[in-house]
């Protein structure tokens, strides 16, 4: 017989914070740059995304998720790709 007390909780409870996100329903292109975007266009788009994040009630959970899974793209938890990389450091490969 399976001892269910040791099983993890329902998966939806790990992700339900996303239902309260300020970005929910926003255009996802605001948070993820198109191929080749550079300069002022990149900075303006990212700043607009971060303005949404600034007032988000689940910003800490979003950032924790992005840092935990090392999300490589987009604005998550109010931080862009380079900012998250600066917090985490580069990926190192063991055994190479």
Secondary structure, DSSP 8 states (H G I E B T S, - for coil): ---GGGS---THHHHGGGGG-TTTTS-GGGTS--TT--HHHHHHHHHHHHHHHHT-TTHHHHHHHHHHTT--SS-BTTB-HHHHHHHH-----TT-
